[in-house]
């Protein structure tokens, strides 16, 4: 569709104004981003405005493209794991798990039960941390500044748990093919117990500040609505899909890591607006706590001596203590870190329910020690597709609320 263009001088600059044939009135095109705090990364939106109403919204991506998939294809399977931390950098343990599940399918290796329960515990703590950051930044965009300080404190508690476990606050790579890099250190489970006792009151605080707040409701209810049919057509996933009434959660529909043993509910909305996307994630905080309680109990019950990685030393490194006494262990350790392993020819996909939706790693093996092909399916890319549908016809201020409600991470989009 063509539109007439004229240059209109204003305050010493030229602003492009269009005459849109559909609206038969003058419109203005502006850039929102790529350096704008409410776009949550280097996202550029080209907005065509009729006054303050969005006539057209066009997302432009690619500013954070890193070539992670191609880089992974040039590393051994074990060393490629560290790149999964850096793709969706707000849910690195979930990415670790998806990639590890794919490699374990190629290797046809089973991992010990305790490793599965620890993976579930870590993934749900990661979900809570991610939702805390989402809630704080989303509320800050809309003007609820206090919420950001509360949620940032609570996310930091989980980052401290990750640091105690691995020595790293964010890019842990702790979940790996074959199980975990190591068991929980002394005192870690006690700190997890303290967090699980502390956090329910914090969720109640969040809901008390926002859920029935008339200003919050005014800014979110009826904004950016998507029907279930539209959400499915756009390929949306996670809370953004479930807020439209679609009860789809990989932890229930395609269980992995023994999720079928856990009791929890799928949280769904009704109207698919910004407010429903908020309510779904708040409900998921409670469900993640339920799962954490169950997985914590299972880990404690199994005891400190239960293994957390496969006994196949060609896939998982031997315990540190064995390196001083066993030449075979030393050889396996050396071979694993210098050459890696050679999965048989084949292909596999590992998929998990991350904080933003389905995160999947498709890995193809040609029999060498490096993956022939790695393809990542990131939920943020699919959720972003629906942004024009949700924004067009709304006010510019609503665009900020809508972007925050789908919880995108640009590293997950651009890759």
C-alpha positions, 0 to 999 in steps of 0.5 A, a space after each residue: 500500500 502506498 502513501 503520500 509523503 511530505 516533509 514538515 519542518 518542526 522545531 528545526 527538524 524535518 518530520 516524515 508525515 504520511 497520508 494513509 489511504 486507509 485512514 484518509 488523514 495525516 499520520 506520522 512515523 516514528 522509531 521506538 527503540 532500538 535504544 529504549 528502556 521499555 523495549 527490554 533490549 535492542 528492539 526497534 518498533 516503527 510506529 505509524 501514528 494518528 495522533 497518539 493512536 498506533 495505526 501500524 506497528 512493525 518490529 525490526 530485529 537483528 541488532 543482537 544477532 550473535 550466531 550462537 547456533 553456528 558457533 555451537 556447531 564448531 565446538 564439541 558437544 560438551 563445550 557448546 553447552 556454555 553458549 546455551 547460557 548466553 542465548 536467553 540469559 534470564 533462564 540459563 538453567 532451562 536452556 541447559 536442560 533443553 540442550 542436555 535432553 537433546 544430547 542425552 537422546 542422541 547418546 541414549 543415556 539415562 541419568 540418575 533420579 536425583 539428577 532429575 529432581 535437582 534439575 526440576 528444582 533448579 528450573 523452577 527456581 529459575 522460573 521464579 527468578 525470571 518472573 520476578 525480573 519480568 514483574 519488576 521491569 513490567 511494573 516499572 514501565 507502567 509507573 509502579 516503581 516500588 515493585 521493581 525494588 522488591 522483585 529485584 531483591 528476591 531475584 537476587 536471593 536466587 542468584 545467590 543460590 546459583 552462586 553458592 551452587 556453581 560459583 557463578 551468579 547467572 551463566 552457570 552451565 550446571 545442568 549438563 549432558 549426563 546429569 549435573 556438574 556436581 551435587 549441592 554443596 554443604 549448606 545449599 539445601 538449607 538456603 533453598 529451604 529458607 527461601 521457600 519459607 520466605 517467598 510466599 509472603 512476598 508473592 502476597 505483597 506483590 499481589 496486594 500492591 497490584 492485583 486490585 490496584 485501580 491504576 494498574 487495572 486501568 493500564 492493563 485490563 482490555 489492553 492488547 487482547 488476543 483470542 485463543 485462535 489468534 494466539 495459536 495462529 501466531 505460534 505463541 507459547 508459555 504464559 502469553 499463550 495460556 493467558 488467552 485460555 489455551 491450557 498448553 504446558 510442556 511439563 504436563 503435555 510432554 513431561 520431561 525430567 520426571 515432571 509427571 511425578 509432580 502435582 501442579 496446575 496449568 495456569 490459564 487466563 480468559 481474555 488474553 489481555 495484559 492483565 491476564 498475562 500478569 495474572 497467569 504469571 503471578 499464579 505460576 509463581 505459586 505453582 513453581 513454589 509447589 513444585 520446588 517444595 516437592 522436588 526439594 523433599 525428594 532430593 533431601 529424601 535421597 540423601 547426599 550419597 545419591 549420584 547426580 550424573 551418569 556412571 558412564 565416564 565417557 560422557 560425564 567426568 569422573 569424581 575429582 577424588 578418583 583422579 588422584 588414584 585412578 589412571 583410567 579416570 584421568 584418561 577419561 577426564 582428559 579425553 572428555 575435555 579435549 575431544 568430547 564424545 561421538 554420538 551416533 549418527 542421528 537427530 534429536 530434539 530436547 524441549 522444556 517449558 521455560 519462563 517464556 514458553 517452549 524452549 527447544 534445541 534440535 541437534 543433528 549428529 554426523 558421528 563426529 565430536 561436534 554437532 552437525 546442526 543446532 537449531 534453537 526454537 525460542 519462545 520470544 521470537 514467536 511471541 513477538 510476532 503477535 505484537 502488531 496485532 495487539 498494538 494497532 488501534 491502541 495508544 502509544 502508552 499501551 505499546 509499552 504495557 503490551 511489550 512488557 506483558 509478553 516478556 521478550 528477551 532479545 538474545 532469544 529472538 536474534 540469536 
